[in-house]
Amino acid sequence: MTPTARKNRLIRQLLKEKVDQRIIEAFERVPMEDFVDGQYRDMAYGDTPIPISRNRHMLTAADAIVLVTSIGPGLEDKVLQVKTGAGYVATLLGRLSAEVYTTEEDRVLRVRAAERIHRYAKNVHVVAPDEFGYAPAAPYDKAIVAEAIPIADRDIYEQILLQQVRMNGAFLYPIDYGSAEKRLLRRTMPNVERISGVVYVDRIK
């Protein structure tokens, strides 16, 4: 199946699930294949995470949509994304939000992602993290962590996010339980909600 056929299949599924039309439109207008190296373009919209560097992978399109839908970015929201990676999720967020800050410690990935993101979303700032997240632009209305947090470090990372997200905001993060299991959690202060089962994301190093 071609990337276009896989994309159209996903769009039909999103329509069937009654996903927010704004998210579907962003998904339609941002070509995933433009965020991967040439030899991997045919893998776009498939079920296999695409390599973007040594030991780093791009989220599948389906998992990217799960993240974006679960956090529900609004037109006036300022959003933080931790772990830019290829820049695909940050671009979708940029099409749906007022302003996005996305952090990436790998300079090569950061420069490459910024170039790709700004073709489709001019309101996304690609920056180096200042510990975890990006305090200089805080507070944020929403935040997404795009790699799994080890369960042993959950409290540490949560406290940092609590300091950077508004009191009535929300943040979303996958938790790595040390096996194949990764759970996606959403915290809308003070509640924590499980969103889904396994999400195929890398683990924070």
PyRosetta script that sets phi, psi and omega in degrees:
from pyrosetta import init, pose_from_sequence

init()
pose = pose_from_sequence("MTPTARKNRLIRQLLKEKVDQRIIEAFERVPMEDFVDGQYRDMAYGDTPIPISRNRHMLTAADAIVLVTSIGPGLEDKVLQVKTGAGYVATLLGRLSAEVYTTEEDRVLRVRAAERIHRYAKNVHVVAPDEFGYAPAAPYDKAIVAEAIPIADRDIYEQILLQQVRMNGAFLYPIDYGSAEKRLLRRTMPNVERISGVVYVDRIK")
pose.set_psi(1, 137.2)
pose.set_omega(1, -179.3)
pose.set_phi(2, -77.2)
pose.set_psi(2, 160.2)
pose.set_omega(2, 175.8)
pose.set_phi(3, -55.0)
pose.set_psi(3, -39.8)
pose.set_omega(3, 179.8)
pose.set_phi(4, -63.2)
pose.set_psi(4, -42.1)
pose.set_omega(4, 179.1)
pose.set_phi(5, -65.5)
pose.set_psi(5, -40.4)
pose.set_omega(5, 178.4)
pose.set_phi(6, -66.0)
pose.set_psi(6, -39.7)
pose.set_omega(6, 178.7)
pose.set_phi(7, -63.0)
pose.set_psi(7, -46.2)
pose.set_omega(7, -180.0)
pose.set_phi(8, -62.6)
pose.set_psi(8, -36.4)
pose.set_omega(8, 177.3)
pose.set_phi(9, -63.5)
pose.set_psi(9, -42.7)
pose.set_omega(9, 178.3)
pose.set_phi(10, -64.8)
pose.set_psi(10, -39.3)
pose.set_omega(10, 178.8)
pose.set_phi(11, -62.5)
pose.set_psi(11, -42.8)
pose.set_omega(11, 177.2)
pose.set_phi(12, -60.2)
pose.set_psi(12, -39.9)
pose.set_omega(12, 179.1)
pose.set_phi(13, -66.0)
pose.set_psi(13, -41.3)
pose.set_omega(13, 179.4)
pose.set_phi(14, -63.9)
pose.set_psi(14, -40.3)
pose.set_omega(14, 177.6)
pose.set_phi(15, -64.0)
pose.set_psi(15, -41.3)
pose.set_omega(15, 179.0)
pose.set_phi(16, -62.7)
pose.set_psi(16, -37.8)
pose.set_omega(16, -179.7)
pose.set_phi(17, -82.6)
pose.set_psi(17, 0.2)
pose.set_omega(17, 178.4)
pose.set_phi(18, 58.8)
pose.set_psi(18, 42.1)
pose.set_omega(18, 174.3)
pose.set_phi(19, -66.2)
pose.set_psi(19, 146.7)
pose.set_omega(19, 178.9)
pose.set_phi(20, -45.2)
pose.set_psi(20, 128.9)
pose.set_omega(20, -176.9)
pose.set_phi(21, -60.7)
pose.set_psi(21, -31.4)
pose.set_omega(21, 178.3)
pose.set_phi(22, -62.4)
pose.set_psi(22, -39.1)
pose.set_omega(22, 179.8)
pose.set_phi(23, -69.5)
pose.set_psi(23, -40.6)
pose.set_omega(23, 177.9)
pose.set_phi(24, -62.1)
pose.set_psi(24, -41.7)
pose.set_omega(24, 179.6)
pose.set_phi(25, -64.8)
pose.set_psi(25, -40.4)
pose.set_omega(25, 177.1)
pose.set_phi(26, -63.0)
pose.set_psi(26, -42.4)
pose.set_omega(26, 178.9)
pose.set_phi(27, -61.4)
pose.set_psi(27, -39.8)
pose.set_omega(27, 180.0)
pose.set_phi(28, -66.8)
pose.set_psi(28, -36.7)
pose.set_omega(28, -170.3)
pose.set_phi(29, -90.5)
pose.set_psi(29, -12.3)
pose.set_omega(29, -180.0)
pose.set_phi(30, -108.7)
pose.set_psi(30, 106.4)
pose.set_omega(30, -177.2)
pose.set_phi(31, -76.2)
pose.set_psi(31, 114.7)
pose.set_omega(31, -178.2)
pose.set_phi(32, -57.6)
pose.set_psi(32, -35.6)
pose.set_omega(32, -176.6)
pose.set_phi(33, -63.9)
pose.set_psi(33, -19.2)
pose.set_omega(33, 177.3)
pose.set_phi(34, -77.2)
pose.set_psi(34, -4.5)
pose.set_omega(34, -177.5)
pose.set_phi(35, -108.5)
pose.set_psi(35, 9.6)
pose.set_omega(35, 178.9)
pose.set_phi(36, -127.2)
pose.set_psi(36, 159.1)
pose.set_omega(36, 176.9)
pose.set_phi(37, -68.0)
pose.set_psi(37, 155.3)
pose.set_omega(37, -171.1)
pose.set_phi(38, -51.8)
pose.set_psi(38, -39.6)
pose.set_omega(38, -176.2)
pose.set_phi(39, -69.9)
pose.set_psi(39, -11.9)
pose.set_omega(39, -178.5)
pose.set_phi(40, -109.0)
pose.set_psi(40, 2.2)
pose.set_omega(40, -174.8)
pose.set_phi(41, -57.5)
pose.set_psi(41, -36.5)
pose.set_omega(41, -178.5)
pose.set_phi(42, -68.9)
pose.set_psi(42, -12.4)
pose.set_omega(42, 178.7)
pose.set_phi(43, -87.4)
pose.set_psi(43, -7.6)
pose.set_omega(43, -177.2)
pose.set_phi(44, -57.3)
pose.set_psi(44, 138.6)
pose.set_omega(44, 178.2)
pose.set_phi(45, 71.4)
pose.set_psi(45, 9.6)
pose.set_omega(45, 177.3)
pose.set_phi(46, -87.1)
pose.set_psi(46, -173.2)
pose.set_omega(46, -176.6)
pose.set_phi(47, -94.2)
pose.set_psi(47, -1.0)
pose.set_omega(47, -176.6)
pose.set_phi(48, -105.8)
pose.set_psi(48, 127.1)
pose.set_omega(48, 176.4)
pose.set_phi(49, -59.6)
pose.set_psi(49, 136.9)
pose.set_omega(49, -174.6)
pose.set_phi(50, -95.0)
pose.set_psi(50, 130.5)
pose.set_omega(50, 177.8)
pose.set_phi(51, -63.5)
pose.set_psi(51, 137.7)
pose.set_omega(51, 175.0)
pose.set_phi(52, -121.3)
pose.set_psi(52, -16.1)
pose.set_omega(52, 173.5)
pose.set_phi(53, -167.4)
pose.set_psi(53, -178.0)
pose.set_omega(53, 178.2)
pose.set_phi(54, -63.3)
pose.set_psi(54, 123.2)
pose.set_omega(54, 178.0)
pose.set_phi(55, 65.9)
pose.set_psi(55, 15.2)
pose.set_omega(55, 176.3)
pose.set_phi(56, -126.6)
pose.set_psi(56, 144.2)
pose.set_omega(56, -177.6)
pose.set_phi(57, -134.8)
pose.set_psi(57, 153.7)
pose.set_omega(57, 174.4)
pose.set_phi(58, -85.7)
pose.set_psi(58, 140.8)
pose.set_omega(58, 174.0)
pose.set_phi(59, -59.9)
pose.set_psi(59, 146.8)
pose.set_omega(59, 170.3)
pose.set_phi(60, -65.3)
pose.set_psi(60, 158.9)
pose.set_omega(60, 179.3)
pose.set_phi(61, -59.8)
pose.set_psi(61, -39.8)
pose.set_omega(61, -179.4)
pose.set_phi(62, -63.1)
pose.set_psi(62, -43.0)
pose.set_omega(62, 179.3)
pose.set_phi(63, -70.3)
pose.set_psi(63, -34.8)
pose.set_omega(63, 176.1)
pose.set_phi(64, -60.3)
pose.set_psi(64, -41.5)
pose.set_omega(64, 179.2)
pose.set_phi(65, -67.2)
pose.set_psi(65, -37.6)
pose.set_omega(65, 176.3)
pose.set_phi(66, -58.4)
pose.set_psi(66, -46.7)
pose.set_omega(66, 180.0)
pose.set_phi(67, -61.2)
pose.set_psi(67, -49.8)
pose.set_omega(67, -175.1)
pose.set_phi(68, -65.9)
pose.set_psi(68, -44.2)
pose.set_omega(68, -180.0)
pose.set_phi(69, -64.3)
pose.set_psi(69, -39.5)
pose.set_omega(69, -175.7)
pose.set_phi(70, -69.2)
pose.set_psi(70, -31.3)
pose.set_omega(70, 179.7)
pose.set_phi(71, -86.9)
pose.set_psi(71, -23.5)
pose.set_omega(71, 174.5)
pose.set_phi(72, 59.9)
pose.set_psi(72, 60.7)
pose.set_omega(72, -178.5)
pose.set_phi(73, -64.9)
pose.set_psi(73, 135.1)
pose.set_omega(73, 178.7)
pose.set_phi(74, -100.3)
pose.set_psi(74, 162.2)
pose.set_omega(74, -176.3)
pose.set_phi(75, -60.3)
pose.set_psi(75, -26.6)
pose.set_omega(75, -178.8)
pose.set_phi(76, -103.3)
pose.set_psi(76, 6.5)
pose.set_omega(76, -175.7)
pose.set_phi(77, -79.8)
pose.set_psi(77, 144.0)
pose.set_omega(77, 165.9)
pose.set_phi(78, -101.7)
pose.set_psi(78, 124.2)
pose.set_omega(78, -170.1)
pose.set_phi(79, -119.7)
pose.set_psi(79, 139.6)
pose.set_omega(79, 172.6)
pose.set_phi(80, -106.2)
pose.set_psi(80, 132.6)
pose.set_omega(80, 169.4)
pose.set_phi(81, -120.2)
pose.set_psi(81, 125.4)
pose.set_omega(81, 176.0)
pose.set_phi(82, -95.9)
pose.set_psi(82, 126.9)
pose.set_omega(82, -177.9)
pose.set_phi(83, 81.6)
pose.set_psi(83, 85.0)
pose.set_omega(83, -179.6)
pose.set_phi(84, -63.5)
pose.set_psi(84, -43.4)
pose.set_omega(84, -175.8)
pose.set_phi(85, 60.9)
pose.set_psi(85, -126.0)
pose.set_omega(85, -179.1)
pose.set_phi(86, -77.0)
pose.set_psi(86, -20.8)
pose.set_omega(86, 179.5)
pose.set_phi(87, 99.1)
pose.set_psi(87, -0.7)
pose.set_omega(87, -176.4)
pose.set_phi(88, -66.5)
pose.set_psi(88, -47.5)
pose.set_omega(88, -179.6)
pose.set_phi(89, -64.7)
pose.set_psi(89, -41.8)
pose.set_omega(89, 178.9)
pose.set_phi(90, -59.5)
pose.set_psi(90, -36.9)
pose.set_omega(90, 179.5)
pose.set_phi(91, -67.7)
pose.set_psi(91, -43.9)
pose.set_omega(91, 176.1)
pose.set_phi(92, -59.4)
pose.set_psi(92, -44.1)
pose.set_omega(92, 178.2)
pose.set_phi(93, -61.3)
pose.set_psi(93, -39.5)
pose.set_omega(93, 179.3)
pose.set_phi(94, -62.9)
pose.set_psi(94, -34.3)
pose.set_omega(94, 178.2)
pose.set_phi(95, -72.5)
pose.set_psi(95, -15.4)
pose.set_omega(95, -173.1)
pose.set_phi(96, -112.5)
pose.set_psi(96, -9.3)
pose.set_omega(96, -172.1)
pose.set_phi(97, -126.8)
pose.set_psi(97, 169.6)
pose.set_omega(97, 177.4)
pose.set_phi(98, -74.2)
pose.set_psi(98, -40.6)
pose.set_omega(98, -175.5)
pose.set_phi(99, -156.7)
pose.set_psi(99, 142.0)
pose.set_omega(99, -179.4)
pose.set_phi(100, -131.5)
pose.set_psi(100, 135.0)
pose.set_omega(100, 169.4)
pose.set_phi(101, -113.8)
pose.set_psi(101, 125.7)
pose.set_omega(101, -179.6)
pose.set_phi(102, -126.8)
pose.set_psi(102, 132.8)
pose.set_omega(102, -172.6)
pose.set_phi(103, -108.7)
pose.set_psi(103, 140.6)
pose.set_omega(103, 177.8)
pose.set_phi(104, -149.3)
pose.set_psi(104, 122.0)
pose.set_omega(104, -177.4)
pose.set_phi(105, -81.1)
pose.set_psi(105, -23.0)
pose.set_omega(105, 179.5)
pose.set_phi(106, -79.6)
pose.set_psi(106, 112.8)
pose.set_omega(106, -174.0)
pose.set_phi(107, -61.7)
pose.set_psi(107, -41.2)
pose.set_omega(107, -179.3)
pose.set_phi(108, -61.6)
pose.set_psi(108, -46.9)
pose.set_omega(108, 177.8)
pose.set_phi(109, -63.8)
pose.set_psi(109, -39.0)
pose.set_omega(109, -177.7)
pose.set_phi(110, -62.0)
pose.set_psi(110, -47.2)
pose.set_omega(110, -179.3)
pose.set_phi(111, -65.6)
pose.set_psi(111, -44.8)
pose.set_omega(111, -179.4)
pose.set_phi(112, -63.3)
pose.set_psi(112, -44.0)
pose.set_omega(112, -179.3)
pose.set_phi(113, -64.4)
pose.set_psi(113, -41.7)
pose.set_omega(113, -178.9)
pose.set_phi(114, -59.3)
pose.set_psi(114, -42.9)
pose.set_omega(114, 179.0)
pose.set_phi(115, -61.4)
pose.set_psi(115, -43.2)
pose.set_omega(115, -177.9)
pose.set_phi(116, -72.1)
pose.set_psi(116, -43.1)
pose.set_omega(116, -178.7)
pose.set_phi(117, -59.6)
pose.set_psi(117, -44.7)
pose.set_omega(117, -171.8)
pose.set_phi(118, -72.8)
pose.set_psi(118, -6.0)
pose.set_omega(118, 170.2)
pose.set_phi(119, -70.1)
pose.set_psi(119, -27.1)
pose.set_omega(119, -171.8)
pose.set_phi(120, -122.6)
pose.set_psi(120, -15.9)
pose.set_omega(120, -178.2)
pose.set_phi(121, -150.5)
pose.set_psi(121, 110.8)
pose.set_omega(121, -177.2)
pose.set_phi(122, -85.8)
pose.set_psi(122, -8.9)
pose.set_omega(122, -175.0)
pose.set_phi(123, -97.8)
pose.set_psi(123, 19.5)
pose.set_omega(123, -179.3)
pose.set_phi(124, -108.6)
pose.set_psi(124, 125.9)
pose.set_omega(124, 177.8)
pose.set_phi(125, -102.9)
pose.set_psi(125, 119.6)
pose.set_omega(125, -180.0)
pose.set_phi(126, -99.7)
pose.set_psi(126, 114.3)
pose.set_omega(126, -170.6)
pose.set_phi(127, -131.5)
pose.set_psi(127, 161.5)
pose.set_omega(127, 171.9)
pose.set_phi(128, -79.4)
pose.set_psi(128, 140.8)
pose.set_omega(128, -179.9)
pose.set_phi(129, -69.0)
pose.set_psi(129, 155.4)
pose.set_omega(129, 179.8)
pose.set_phi(130, -110.6)
pose.set_psi(130, 21.9)
pose.set_omega(130, 177.6)
pose.set_phi(131, 153.2)
pose.set_psi(131, -75.3)
pose.set_omega(131, 172.8)
pose.set_phi(132, -153.8)
pose.set_psi(132, 121.4)
pose.set_omega(132, -170.9)
pose.set_phi(133, 88.5)
pose.set_psi(133, -156.0)
pose.set_omega(133, -177.9)
pose.set_phi(134, -152.5)
pose.set_psi(134, 89.1)
pose.set_omega(134, -174.7)
pose.set_phi(135, -62.7)
pose.set_psi(135, -33.9)
pose.set_omega(135, -176.7)
pose.set_phi(136, -57.2)
pose.set_psi(136, -28.1)
pose.set_omega(136, -179.1)
pose.set_phi(137, -100.7)
pose.set_psi(137, 0.4)
pose.set_omega(137, 179.5)
pose.set_phi(138, -66.3)
pose.set_psi(138, 156.3)
pose.set_omega(138, 5.2)
pose.set_phi(139, -86.9)
pose.set_psi(139, 155.7)
pose.set_omega(139, 178.4)
pose.set_phi(140, -108.6)
pose.set_psi(140, 154.1)
pose.set_omega(140, 175.0)
pose.set_phi(141, -81.8)
pose.set_psi(141, -35.0)
pose.set_omega(141, -178.5)
pose.set_phi(142, -141.0)
pose.set_psi(142, 155.3)
pose.set_omega(142, 175.4)
pose.set_phi(143, -146.2)
pose.set_psi(143, 144.8)
pose.set_omega(143, 177.3)
pose.set_phi(144, -128.9)
pose.set_psi(144, 132.1)
pose.set_omega(144, 169.7)
pose.set_phi(145, -103.1)
pose.set_psi(145, 122.6)
pose.set_omega(145, -171.3)
pose.set_phi(146, -97.9)
pose.set_psi(146, 6.6)
pose.set_omega(146, 170.6)
pose.set_phi(147, -131.4)
pose.set_psi(147, 156.8)
pose.set_omega(147, -172.1)
pose.set_phi(148, -76.1)
pose.set_psi(148, 135.3)
pose.set_omega(148, 176.1)
pose.set_phi(149, -87.2)
pose.set_psi(149, 127.0)
pose.set_omega(149, 175.7)
pose.set_phi(150, -58.8)
pose.set_psi(150, 137.5)
pose.set_omega(150, -176.5)
pose.set_phi(151, -55.5)
pose.set_psi(151, -34.4)
pose.set_omega(151, -178.9)
pose.set_phi(152, -66.5)
pose.set_psi(152, -23.0)
pose.set_omega(152, -177.2)
pose.set_phi(153, -104.5)
pose.set_psi(153, 5.8)
pose.set_omega(153, -173.5)
pose.set_phi(154, -55.5)
pose.set_psi(154, -47.2)
pose.set_omega(154, -176.1)
pose.set_phi(155, -62.7)
pose.set_psi(155, -37.7)
pose.set_omega(155, -179.8)
pose.set_phi(156, -63.4)
pose.set_psi(156, -50.0)
pose.set_omega(156, -177.9)
pose.set_phi(157, -68.2)
pose.set_psi(157, -36.6)
pose.set_omega(157, 178.3)
pose.set_phi(158, -61.4)
pose.set_psi(158, -42.0)
pose.set_omega(158, -179.1)
pose.set_phi(159, -63.1)
pose.set_psi(159, -38.8)
pose.set_omega(159, 177.8)
pose.set_phi(160, -64.6)
pose.set_psi(160, -44.7)
pose.set_omega(160, 179.5)
pose.set_phi(161, -64.8)
pose.set_psi(161, -38.3)
pose.set_omega(161, 178.1)
pose.set_phi(162, -60.1)
pose.set_psi(162, -30.8)
pose.set_omega(162, 179.1)
pose.set_phi(163, -77.6)
pose.set_psi(163, -18.8)
pose.set_omega(163, -174.4)
pose.set_phi(164, -107.7)
pose.set_psi(164, -14.5)
pose.set_omega(164, -179.6)
pose.set_phi(165, -104.8)
pose.set_psi(165, 139.5)
pose.set_omega(165, -178.7)
pose.set_phi(166, -56.8)
pose.set_psi(166, 156.0)
pose.set_omega(166, -177.6)
pose.set_phi(167, -56.5)
pose.set_psi(167, -37.9)
pose.set_omega(167, -179.1)
pose.set_phi(168, -100.2)
pose.set_psi(168, 19.1)
pose.set_omega(168, -179.8)
pose.set_phi(169, -91.5)
pose.set_psi(169, -164.6)
pose.set_omega(169, -178.4)
pose.set_phi(170, -151.0)
pose.set_psi(170, 150.7)
pose.set_omega(170, 171.4)
pose.set_phi(171, -138.8)
pose.set_psi(171, 156.9)
pose.set_omega(171, -170.5)
pose.set_phi(172, -129.5)
pose.set_psi(172, 133.9)
pose.set_omega(172, -178.3)
pose.set_phi(173, -154.5)
pose.set_psi(173, 139.8)
pose.set_omega(173, 172.8)
pose.set_phi(174, -82.5)
pose.set_psi(174, 145.3)
pose.set_omega(174, 176.9)
pose.set_phi(175, -113.9)
pose.set_psi(175, 131.6)
pose.set_omega(175, 176.9)
pose.set_phi(176, -98.6)
pose.set_psi(176, 119.2)
pose.set_omega(176, -177.3)
pose.set_phi(177, -93.1)
pose.set_psi(177, 12.9)
pose.set_omega(177, 174.3)
pose.set_phi(178, 88.6)
pose.set_psi(178, 5.3)
pose.set_omega(178, 176.6)
pose.set_phi(179, -133.3)
pose.set_psi(179, -151.7)
pose.set_omega(179, 176.7)
pose.set_phi(180, -74.6)
pose.set_psi(180, -12.9)
pose.set_omega(180, -172.5)
pose.set_phi(181, -81.4)
pose.set_psi(181, 127.5)
pose.set_omega(181, 172.5)
pose.set_phi(182, -132.7)
pose.set_psi(182, 130.0)
pose.set_omega(182, -179.6)
pose.set_phi(183, -113.8)
pose.set_psi(183, 139.3)
pose.set_omega(183, 178.2)
pose.set_phi(184, -96.0)
pose.set_psi(184, 121.4)
pose.set_omega(184, -177.5)
pose.set_phi(185, -117.1)
pose.set_psi(185, 145.7)
pose.set_omega(185, 174.7)
pose.set_phi(186, -120.6)
pose.set_psi(186, 128.5)
pose.set_omega(186, 177.2)
pose.set_phi(187, -111.4)
pose.set_psi(187, 116.3)
pose.set_omega(187, 171.8)
pose.set_phi(188, -114.8)
pose.set_psi(188, 103.6)
pose.set_omega(188, -166.9)
pose.set_phi(189, -46.5)
pose.set_psi(189, 129.0)
pose.set_omega(189, 3.4)
pose.set_phi(190, -100.3)
pose.set_psi(190, 13.7)
pose.set_omega(190, -171.1)
pose.set_phi(191, -91.1)
pose.set_psi(191, 148.9)
pose.set_omega(191, 173.7)
pose.set_phi(192, -119.2)
pose.set_psi(192, 131.7)
pose.set_omega(192, -175.3)
pose.set_phi(193, -129.7)
pose.set_psi(193, 133.6)
pose.set_omega(193, 174.5)
pose.set_phi(194, -81.6)
pose.set_psi(194, 129.3)
pose.set_omega(194, -176.6)
pose.set_phi(195, -94.3)
pose.set_psi(195, -45.0)
pose.set_omega(195, -174.8)
pose.set_phi(196, -155.1)
pose.set_psi(196, 179.4)
pose.set_omega(196, 175.9)
pose.set_phi(197, -84.6)
pose.set_psi(197, -127.6)
pose.set_omega(197, -175.4)
pose.set_phi(198, -66.0)
pose.set_psi(198, 132.6)
pose.set_omega(198, 170.9)
pose.set_phi(199, -121.7)
pose.set_psi(199, 132.1)
pose.set_omega(199, -172.7)
pose.set_phi(200, -86.3)
pose.set_psi(200, 85.3)
pose.set_omega(200, 179.7)
pose.set_phi(201, -125.8)
pose.set_psi(201, 157.0)
pose.set_omega(201, 174.1)
pose.set_phi(202, -71.6)
pose.set_psi(202, 163.0)
pose.set_omega(202, 176.6)
pose.set_phi(203, -96.1)
pose.set_psi(203, 138.0)
pose.set_omega(203, 176.1)
pose.set_phi(204, -59.6)
pose.set_psi(204, 129.8)
pose.set_omega(204, 179.1)
pose.set_phi(205, -92.0)
pose.dump_pdb("model.pdb")
